[in-house]
Structure formats: C-alpha cells, structure tokens
Amino acid sequence: MDNKTLFSLGNFVPRTFEIGRKFPYSRESLVKDLIAGLTVGIVALPLAMAFSIAAGGSPAQGLYTAILAGFFISFLGGSRYQIAGPTGAFVVIIFGVISRQGMEGLILATILAGLILIFMGLSGLGKLIKFIPYPVTTGFTTGIGLLIFSQQIKDFFGLQIEKVSPEFFEKWAQYIESFPTFNPLTLVVGPGTIAVILFIRRFFPRIPASVVGVTIATLACYLLKLPVETIGSRFGGIPSTLPVPSLPSFNWATVKAVFPDAFTIAMLAAIESLLSAVVADGMTGDRHNANMELVAQGVGNIASAIFGGIPATGAIARTATNIKSGAQSPVSGMVHAITLLLFMIFLAPIASVIPLASLSAVLMVVAWDMSEVHRFVRIIKKSPRSDMMVLLTTFVLTVLIDLTVAVEVGVVLAAFLFLRRMVETAEIKPGVPSVGAELVYGNPEDRPHELPRHPKDVEIYEITGPFFFGVADLLQDTLMTLKKKPRAFILRMGQVPAVDSTGIAALESFLAYCRKHAIQLYLSEVREQPKKALERSGFIASLGENYLVSKVEDALESLK
C-alpha cells in the first residue's frame, strides 16, 4: 500500500512505538521519564478528584479516568508528551448529562464519544479540528471557566443546599438565599488554600502549588479536627482497587437521547487534546500526529467508561508540567497513570480526609486560569466585529443555554467564518484591452501575469481562489455586469486550486449563457484538481477539448 494513502499503517503509529527508532532513548531518558511521570502524577491527583466531584461524579471516578485514559492515551497517542485525564472543559457537560440521563447515560455517551473520536482520527479529521477559529474556542473556554467557578461556591463557603440547580441564574439565586448557612471554618479553608497556591506560584514556581495547597489544608483540618466536609464524609472514601469492567445497558432510544452529548464530548476532547499537543510541540519542537492522537483519545475514553470513569482529554497544564519535569517520551505519561494507581492501592485512606473546600479552591484557580479573561477582552476590543460577535455568542450560549448547543453552534459559526474568509479572498477580476505587453489590470499590485494584445470584443476574466459554492455567485454576477456581449470570453483559472460541484454548476450555467448568445467560451490554465473534477462531471466534454487551453495566447490564436 502506498505510504501516502490515508489508511497506510505509517499514518497510525503511536509515538510509543517510535522509541529508539524515530528518536533516541537511553537509560538516562528512562530516568527522566520516571521522574517526570511521578511529578505529574502527584500534580494530577487532586485535580482528577476535584474535576470529577465538580462534574457530579465521585473522586474515585476521577482517579479511574486519570489511570485508565491517562495510560492508554499516552501508550497509543500521537504526542510524545501528552498527559490526559479529567479536565475543566468536561465539568459542565458531564454535570448536565448526569442531571438528564444519570450515570449510565454518561457512561454510554462517553463510549459513543470514544467511537466518534476513533472515526474522526481514522478519517483524517485531526488536522481540520485545529482550524476551529480562536473566538469560538475562547468563547466556550471562558464560559466553562465561569460555570466551573459558579459550581464551587457551595463547597467553598460550606452552604447548606440539598441540590444545586444546573441553571446559571437559578444557581446564583440559591447561593444568595442560602448564604446565611455558610460555615465560617470552611470559609477559612477555601481562601487559605487559594492563598497558599498563589504564594507557591509566585515564589516557588517549580513546586506543584495545588498539591501543596490541598496538603496543608488537609493537615490543618485533620490535626485541628475542624468540622468541615471531607471526601470521606460525603463519598465514604476511595476504594483501593479498580472496579470490574462492565458495559452499560442501553437501547436505541437511549442512544438517540445521549448522542448529542456524545458528539459534544468528542468535539471537546478533540479540540482540547489537539490544542494541548500543539502547545507541547511549541515547547519542545516536536510534531504530533493529530489523527493518531484522536484514535488514542477514543480508545482512552472507551476504556475509562468501561471501568466506570468519566470523559478524558489532553490536559494542557499537566502536559506542560510533564515537559518541564524533563519528560522524554510517552513513558512518562504511563508512569503518571501508574503513580495514581499505586496511590489508590496503598494510600486511599489518606484521600478520605481531604476537605472539599480545598478542592473547590483548586478548581476556582483552575477556572480563572482557563477563562483567559485577558484574551477574551482583547478580542472584544481589538478584533473585527464578526470575531467579537462569534465570541460573545459562544460565551452566552455556554453560560446561559447549554454547552452542547454552544459547541454545535460554535462549529457552525466556524464553518461560516471559514466560508466568509474564503469568499473574501476569492475574486473574479475583469481585464481591459491591453497595449503591447501591458497587463490587463488597473492596479500594478493586482497584475499576476502579462497578457498579449487582444481585441476589444474579447473579454478576459480571472478567478482567484477556490471556486466553490461560496464563490459561484460571483461568476453569475459577472454576467450581469456585461453591457455589451463579447465575441469570446476567456476565463483564466490558473489561480484556482480547487472547484466543487456548485462551482461546476455555475460554469455549466455560464457555458449555456454563452452558447445562447453565440459567445465562445475558453478556459485557460486550468490546474490539476479542477481539471479532473471538470472531466468527471462531463463539463469538458460539453465545452469541447479545443476550448480548454494552456495559455491565453492559444485562445486568441484560435479566434483569428
């Protein structure tokens, strides 16, 4: 099989299998991977539990996810440095799925999302995901940050609320109404944890700040016997073994009900993981395999769901920590997962005394980090109005409606933005009768080619840019601008890299118009893809081979 074909095995080789072949690996590299994996495993420990709790799951589910998805995504992934696990991007969507469909619905949605991710990778969509516009990703990332922050208010202040509403305004109404029930001791633990995290970040940036913050808060609450809610008091502790794998029971009606959520999970996993891989490439100079990464993300999410975990994706902060800790290969990611497994087996009782207020504090810091307020404000102030409207639309939909709707609308907006930009770059430029070797365009900067002298009753136009359905109307408009019907019409297509069925239909209509008015139509300088497309459609046969010329001079010569 040709190595350039999409399904060539060479396109789907995990980076783990390239150790020692595509990049050198030694005993020193292994030691660095072990240290990096241990470090990032410690960093991931409180985050995995905190994200799961915030999403409506248990701390154990967060650990299952970080262990299983983290291991398989590193083992099979297309990045040397990616660290995967529960992330803030999923908190809101998981919370909504559990509220509507229950935990079994979430498990099924995660499995479906895994299958979608595998399909996306195998079909080569990995590179396309990275073209989703920045305003879209910033809009729902900032919205997710605000929602995560909102969800932490109950545990941060120790409010007595039986069930927090998933609706944004109703949730805040509950907080205001229940604020007199806050726990003064919890109010000390939460801000105290934030203060420690910010202090460590400022003066000891190499030390994992969230780990230190949670550790100090846990020791203080345990030694002083403070009456605050802990993981043990709410969830009954953490099991010391992985659960037995199982599949959820489902029927077609359930699949249809959870499929929109599955699609959202898959899109978020794809976007977040590939953004993380791009960040890793920028930090190391490496290049990830986007399609292999999506396949690994799919396998990791299915494995997580089968063992009762929640959705996972590449985590930018943990991946950066992995790189800064000296990681050399995907081995560090697998070591990170094994570190979490060993903690669960031997140190699970310790997690029972972690105060929930400290985990809420960690997530509040994470929410601020991921919200990227400065970038949000910069787009509003300095970007084109279209980008600003896309940003605000995605943000508002994320916060007030639903993340699923926000992602779906965001993807549609991304497509429309792409089409608009393509249309803006595409043109159909008319020429004017030339003198000698003069160019046919009025502005020197718009003159890509020289044209020979030609009669006034010959119109020469040039299409620039892809000729697809967003540009086809330009050709139709060209017909309306012609005040006097020419003897011949030469359409130059040397700047057209591709044409689609709507573009072909526009050419067919143009050809019919020309024949009706006894105008000879020539296509000049047609490139490979458009030529093949026109041949397959039968347009060239209809036009006539003699009217397909390699240069304008050939058309002018045949008109003599």
Residue, then its C-alpha position, 0 to 999 in steps of 0.5 A: m500500500d502506498n505510504k501516502t494513502l490515508f489508511s497506510l499503517g505509517n499514518f497510525v503509529p503511536r509515538t510509543f512505538e517510535i522509541g529508539r527508532k524515530f528518536p533516541y532513548s537511553r537509560e538516562s531518558l528512562v530516568k527522566d521519564l520516571i521522574a517526570g511521570l511521578t511529578v505529574g502524577i502527584v500534580a494530577l491527583p487532586l485535580a482528577m478528584a476535584f474535576s470529577i466531584a465538580a462534574g457530579g461524579s465521585p473522586a474515585q471516578g476521577l482517579y479511574t479516568a486519570i489511570l485508565a485514559g491517562f495510560f492508554i492515551s499516552f501508550l497509543g497517542g500521537s504526542r510524545y508528551q501528552i498527559a490526559g485525564p479529567t479536565g475543566a472543559f468536561v465539568v459542565i457537560i458531564f454535570g448536565v448529562i448526569s442531571r438528564q440521563g444519570m450515570e449510565g447515560l454518561i457512561l454510554a455517551t462517553i463510549l459513543a464519544g470514544l467511537i466518534l473520536i476513533f472515526m474522526g482520527l481514522s478519517g483524517l479529521g485531526k488536522l481540520i479540528k485545529f482550524i476551529p477559529y480562536p473566538v469560538t474556542t475562547g468563547f466556550t473556554t471562558g464560559i466553562g471557566l465561569l460555570i466551573f467557578s459558579q459550581q464551587i461556591k457551595d463547597f467553598f463557603g460550606l452552604q447548606i443546599e440539598k441540590v444545586s440547580p444546573e441553571f446559571f441564574e437559578k444557581w446564583a439565586q440559591y447561593i444568595e438565599s442560602f448564604p446565611t448557612f455558610n460555615p465560617l471554618t470552611l470559609v477559612v479553608g477555601p481562601g487559605t488554600i487559594a492563598v497558599i497556591l498563589f504564594i507557591r506560584r509566585f515564589f516557588p514556581r517549580i513546586p506543584a502549588s495545588v498539591v501543596g495547597v490541598t496538603i496543608a489544608t488537609l493537615a490543618c483540618y485533620l490535626l485541628k479536627l475542624p468540622v468541615e466536609t471531607i471526601g470521606s464524609r460525603f463519598g465514604g472514601i476511595p476504594s483501593t482497587l479498580p472496579v470490574p469492567s462492565l458495559p452499560s445497558f442501553n437501547w436505541a432510544t437511549v442512544k438517540a437521547v445521549f448522542p448529542d452529548a456524545f458528539t459534544i464530548a468528542m468535539l471537546a476532547a478533540i479540540e482540547s487534546l489537539l490544542s494541548a499537543v500543539v502547545a507541547d510541540g511549541m515547547t519542545g519542537d516536536r510534531h504530533n500526529a493529530n489523527m493518531e492522537l484522536v484514535a488514542q483519545g477514543v480508545g482512552n475514553i472507551a476504556s475509562a467508561i468501561f471501568g466506570g470513569i468519566p470523559a478524558t482529554g489532553a490536559i494542557a497544564r499537566t502536559a506542560t508540567n510533564i515537559k518541564s519535569g524533563a519528560q522524554s517520551p510517552v513513558s512518562g505519561m504511563v508512569h503518571a497513570i501508574t503513580l495514581l494507581l499505586f496511590m489508590i492501592f496503598l494510600a486511599p485512606i489518606a484521600s478520605v480526609i481531604p476537605l472539599a473546600s480545598l478542592s473547590a479552591v483548586l478548581m476556582v484557580v483552575a477556572w480563572d486560569m482557563s477563562e483567559v479573561h485577558r484574551f477574551v477582552r482583547i478580542i472584544k476590543k481589538s478584533p473585527r466585529s464578526d470575531m467579537m460577535v462569534l465570541l460573545t455568542t459562544f460565551v452566552l450560549t455556554v453560560l446561559i443555554d447549554l454547552t452542547v448547543a454552544v459547541e454545535v453552534g460554535v462549529v457552525l459559526a466556524a464553518f461560516l467564518f471559514l466560508r466568509r474568509m474564503v469568499e473574501t479572498a476569492e475574486i473574479k477580476p475583469g481585464v481591459p484591452s491591453v497595449g503591447a505587453e501591458l497587463v490587463y489590470g488597473n492596479p500594478e499590485d493586482r497584475p499576476h501575469e502579462l497578457p498579449r494584445h487582444p481585441k476589444d470584443v474579447e473579454i478576459y476574466e480571472i478567478t482567484g481562489p477556490f471556486f466553490f459554492g461560496v464563490a459561484d455567485l460571483l461568476q453569475d454576477t459577472l454576467m450581469t455586469l456585461k453591457k455589451k456581449p463579447r465575441a469570446f470570453i476567456l476565463r483564466m483559472g490558473q489561480v484556482p486550486a480547487v472547484d466543487s460541484t456548485g462551482i461546476a454548476a455555475l460554469e455549466s450555467f455560464l457555458a449555456y449563457c454563452r452558447k445562447h448568445a453565440i459567445q465562445l467560451y475558453l478556459s485557460e490554465v486550468r490546474e490539476q484538481p479542477k481539471k479532473a473534477l471538470e472531466r468527471s462531471g462531463f463539463i469538458a466534454s460539453l465545452g469541447e477539448n479545443y476550448l480548454v487551453s494552456k495559455v491565453e495566447d492559444a485562445l486568441e490564436s484560435l479566434k483569428 
